[in-house]
Amino acid sequence: MCNRLIQGLNTYWLLVMVSAPEWINQASESQCYNSAFQLSDAAVRAGLAQLGLLQAAQSLPTEVKTMVAAAGLSAEQLGELRQAALDQARATATAALDLYTGKSGLSENGVENKAINAIRELMKQLERLTSQGEMAEIAQALMVVAAAEYGSSTAAGAMQWLSGHLYRCPNGHPYVIGNCGGAMERALCPECGQEIGGINHALQTGNARATDVLENLQLVAPESGSVSR
Ligand SMILES: [Zn+2]
């Protein structure tokens, strides 16, 4: 299974990062715009499939992860590959849309294009994946804080602690209140400078529990396993 996974990753890597950009370039230079769009559509889809494989690899059980690492793919490298695949897919989609609205003259003449419409949809998926990635980073940072404060090294324990201690500033930036979790002092949001916290357990105007952040964290947080400090 481990070898299959690595084979799959390599195959997609060649297709998405090496071959497809070259084919698209050739099609575009020969003014075969429709082919360029169709190839771009396929390349972005392959990129999304690659991202799916990488996500699967990142969530593998520890034993399999060790095997993957032994085959030359550390967790860090998987993260880097994920970022590179995401960047490449986004670059391919952006280039196709630019070609459509620009040099090809198709958009100008009101010509609809199936592949372009598909690429627009795929672009939305890519944006969702990007914000998921950012949310995963925030989650990791918050879990470390929670683990240090709560004294638990499990993700579930940290999540539980966070649910009573995580708030958001008037502009939606998350922050953590320590101790009992009630607001006992005022401060300024390090992101935007708005007043955060409060006095006598009463939050400043515009502040609230960060339920939306918590929900998103729950989606990206590992269900079990320990939090690295
Ligand atoms: Zn703020």
Residues whose N, C-alpha, C, O or C-beta is under 5 A from the ligand:
A	BS01	ZN	C169 N171 H173 C189 E191 C192 G193 Q194
